[in-house]
Amino acid sequence: MRLSHLVPIVSLLATTSFATADITPLTTVRVASGLVRPIGVFHAPGDTDRIFIIEKQGRIRILKNGALLSTPFLDVDSITGGGTSSFSEQGLLGLAFHPDYANNGLFYINHTNNSGSTVIAEYSVSANPDIADANSRRQLLVIAQPFSNHNGGWIEFGPDGYLYIGMGDGGSAGDPGNRAQDITNQLLGKILRIDVDGNNSSNGQYGIPASNPFVGTTGDDEIWAYGLRNPWRNAFDRETGDLWIADVGQNAWEEIDFQPASSSGGENYGWRCYEGSVAFNTSGCGPSSNYVFPIHVYSHSQGCSVTGGRVYRGCRMPENHGAYFFADYCSSNIWSLRYDGHNVFDFQNRTAELAPGGGLNITSITSFGEDANGELYICDQNGGEVFMIVPDGPTVGDWNGDGELNFFDILGYLDDFSTQAARADLNSDGDYNFFDVLFFLDTFSSACP
């Protein structure tokens, strides 16, 4: 029984009536180990059997039905320039599958080459679905990097079908070339947007969307947004299309930026004029009204390098729908928050809750990822491990904890509600009313079948 016809009404009422606290505690389980500097978890559209893990040294590995395959999906170690140091910011940094991957077999990587430049390249899968065709490489874009750090590395297809690319400011400290603010002759410090199926770029290898905000007015038609220092592990919300940007700070502040799905691009996120919401180097900068400031910042008393995460849209933990999970690389703190377009709320420190136990720990967090079902994963770079976030016990939807979603869960909840059992006060306001019932029905309807 799914009560699917109630979902739109119930979801609307439940989300507008109160900010829900998370009812079911969470934990993590290790799903892969023995990896070499894992820094990303990805999935091909509609592929529920596999996740793809990138090792910064230059390999893409496949975790298939819970087993890590020994043969890499793709090995570009010899051309990435990533070396073997955990402190290097170079290497294989990003992966994205074409929205029509099931039919065309195309995917894209973001890596630095042996000269230190950023490269966006296209490959196709071979006749074996677990191995790419290494000879299919097509180089779309090369961007020179003046220093070895701040390479960005994120690539992801947006809801519009275009490929978005996160570029750092080129490195060193303080953006000495003012590259992030330069939209006339500079692709560094930006979010780029290109059409991988087009060919009207200057080199003919990709397309420039006509709706890009600076087309025809500057020398950099690829720019979608600017004023970024080192955007690391950005993410589109698969349900809303909103873009979350985690920008690594200089020496005081880490920040989370937000771009609504309704945006037409062109936002200036402030760097080098501002670090977080605080003035950094405002020489030549305009008034503060010119900039889009972060929705959330934290100081270096809590960490030193933000790792961007993802908005949870899976079905195993329905109470967490809409929560954005992120972390800090240095402190290994893990947090979540919600944002309604105006205010951040329900901020939680998840570090202790998500500790895996059993002698395991999660440190050096380089990335969050999601599978085709929207479930979340965490990469521990130095430990060479990937963990999955899971419920620690039965969820609200599975009220009786038998692993099934059926009428007995509804009966069980209503029975506890009628006797005012503490557990049935789902919004923890001390009252047993219609809003608690709405919340239960909402989570029941969206939980895993």
Secondary structure as the mmCIF struct_conf table of DSSP 4:
data_model
#
loop_
_struct_conf.conf_type_id
_struct_conf.id
_struct_conf.beg_label_comp_id
_struct_conf.beg_label_asym_id
_struct_conf.beg_label_seq_id
_struct_conf.end_label_comp_id
_struct_conf.end_label_asym_id
_struct_conf.end_label_seq_id
HELX_RH_3T_P HELX_RH_3T_P1 SER A 4 LEU A 6
HELX_RH_AL_P HELX_RH_AL_P1 VAL A 7 SER A 17
HELX_LH_PP_P HELX_LH_PP_P1 THR A 20 ASP A 22
BEND BEND1 THR A 24 THR A 24
STRN STRN1 LEU A 26 ALA A 32
BEND BEND2 GLY A 34 GLY A 34
BEND BEND3 VAL A 36 ARG A 37
STRN STRN2 PRO A 38 PHE A 42
TURN_TY1_P TURN_TY1_P1 PRO A 45 GLY A 46
BEND BEND4 ASP A 49 ASP A 49
STRN STRN3 ARG A 50 GLU A 55
TURN_TY1_P TURN_TY1_P2 LYS A 56 GLY A 58
STRN STRN4 ARG A 59 LYS A 64
TURN_TY1_P TURN_TY1_P3 ASN A 65 GLY A 66
STRN STRN5 ALA A 67 LEU A 68
BEND BEND5 SER A 70 THR A 71
BEND BEND6 PHE A 73 PHE A 73
STRN STRN6 LEU A 74 ASP A 75
HELX_RH_AL_P HELX_RH_AL_P2 ASP A 77 THR A 80
BEND BEND7 THR A 84 THR A 84
TURN_TY1_P TURN_TY1_P4 SER A 86 PHE A 87
BEND BEND8 GLY A 91 GLY A 91
STRN STRN7 LEU A 92 PHE A 97
TURN_TY1_P TURN_TY1_P5 PRO A 99 ASP A 100
HELX_RH_AL_P HELX_RH_AL_P3 TYR A 101 ASN A 104
STRN STRN8 LEU A 106 THR A 112
TURN_TY1_P TURN_TY1_P6 ASN A 114 SER A 115
BEND BEND9 GLY A 116 GLY A 116
STRN STRN9 THR A 118 VAL A 125
BEND BEND10 ALA A 127 ASN A 128
TURN_TY1_P TURN_TY1_P7 PRO A 129 ASP A 130
BEND BEND11 ILE A 131 ILE A 131
STRN STRN10 ALA A 132 ILE A 143
BEND BEND12 PRO A 146 ASN A 149
STRN STRN11 ILE A 155 PHE A 157
TURN_TY1_P TURN_TY1_P8 PRO A 159 ASP A 160
BEND BEND13 GLY A 161 GLY A 161
HELX_LH_PP_P HELX_LH_PP_P2 TYR A 162 TYR A 162
STRN STRN12 LEU A 163 GLY A 166
BEND BEND14 GLY A 171 GLY A 174
TURN_TY1_P TURN_TY1_P9 PRO A 176 GLY A 177
TURN_TY1_P TURN_TY1_P10 ARG A 179 GLN A 181
BEND BEND15 THR A 184 ASN A 185
TURN_TY1_P TURN_TY1_P11 LEU A 188 GLY A 189
STRN STRN13 LYS A 190 ILE A 194
STRN STRN14 ASP A 195 ASP A 195
TURN_TY1_P TURN_TY1_P12 VAL A 196 ASP A 197
BEND BEND16 SER A 201 SER A 201
TURN_TY1_P TURN_TY1_P13 SER A 202 ASN A 203
BEND BEND17 GLY A 204 TYR A 206
STRN STRN15 GLY A 207 GLY A 207
TURN_TY1_P TURN_TY1_P14 ALA A 210 SER A 211
BEND BEND18 ASN A 212 ASN A 212
TURN_TY1_P TURN_TY1_P15 PRO A 213 THR A 217
BEND BEND19 THR A 218 GLY A 219
TURN_TY1_P TURN_TY1_P16 ASP A 221 GLU A 222
STRN STRN16 ILE A 223 TYR A 226
BEND BEND20 ARG A 229 ARG A 229
STRN STRN17 PRO A 231 PRO A 231
BEND BEND21 ARG A 233 ARG A 233
STRN STRN18 ALA A 235 PHE A 236
TURN_TY1_P TURN_TY1_P17 ARG A 238 THR A 240
STRN STRN19 LEU A 243 ASP A 247
BEND BEND22 GLN A 250 ALA A 252
STRN STRN20 TRP A 253 GLN A 259
TURN_TY1_P TURN_TY1_P18 ALA A 261 SER A 262
BEND BEND23 GLY A 265 GLY A 265
STRN STRN21 ASN A 268 ASN A 268
TURN_TY1_P TURN_TY1_P19 TRP A 271 CYS A 273
STRN STRN22 TYR A 274 GLU A 275
TURN_TY1_P TURN_TY1_P20 GLY A 276 SER A 277
STRN STRN23 VAL A 278 ALA A 279
BEND BEND24 PHE A 280 PHE A 280
TURN_TY1_P TURN_TY1_P21 SER A 283 GLY A 284
HELX_RH_3T_P HELX_RH_3T_P2 SER A 288 ASN A 290
BEND BEND25 TYR A 291 TYR A 291
HELX_LH_PP_P HELX_LH_PP_P3 VAL A 292 PRO A 294
BEND BEND26 ILE A 295 ILE A 295
STRN STRN24 HIS A 296 SER A 299
TURN_TY1_P TURN_TY1_P22 HIS A 300 SER A 301
BEND BEND27 GLN A 302 GLN A 302
BEND BEND28 CYS A 304 SER A 305
STRN STRN25 VAL A 306 VAL A 311
BEND BEND29 CYS A 315 ARG A 316
HELX_RH_3T_P HELX_RH_3T_P3 PRO A 318 ASN A 320
TURN_TY1_P TURN_TY1_P23 HIS A 321 GLY A 322
HELX_LH_PP_P HELX_LH_PP_P4 ALA A 323 ALA A 323
STRN STRN26 TYR A 324 ASP A 328
TURN_TY1_P TURN_TY1_P24 TYR A 329 SER A 331
STRN STRN27 ILE A 334 TYR A 339
BEND BEND30 GLY A 341 HIS A 342
STRN STRN28 VAL A 344 ASN A 349
TURN_TY1_P TURN_TY1_P25 THR A 351 LEU A 354
STRN STRN29 GLY A 357 GLY A 357
TURN_TY1_P TURN_TY1_P26 GLY A 358 GLY A 359
STRN STRN30 LEU A 360 LEU A 360
BEND BEND31 SER A 364 SER A 364
STRN STRN31 ILE A 365 GLU A 370
TURN_TY1_P TURN_TY1_P27 ALA A 372 ASN A 373
STRN STRN32 LEU A 376 ASP A 380
TURN_TY1_P TURN_TY1_P28 GLN A 381 GLY A 384
STRN STRN33 GLU A 385 PRO A 391
BEND BEND32 ASP A 392 GLY A 393
BEND BEND33 VAL A 396 ASP A 398
TURN_TY1_P TURN_TY1_P29 TRP A 399 ASN A 400
BEND BEND34 ASP A 402 GLY A 403
BEND BEND35 ASN A 406 ASN A 406
HELX_RH_AL_P HELX_RH_AL_P4 PHE A 407 SER A 418
TURN_TY1_P TURN_TY1_P30 THR A 419 GLN A 420
HELX_RH_3T_P HELX_RH_3T_P4 ALA A 422 ALA A 424
TURN_TY1_P TURN_TY1_P31 LEU A 426 ASN A 427
BEND BEND36 ASP A 429 GLY A 430
BEND BEND37 ASN A 433 ASN A 433
HELX_RH_AL_P HELX_RH_AL_P5 PHE A 434 SER A 446
BEND BEND38 ALA A 447 ALA A 447
#
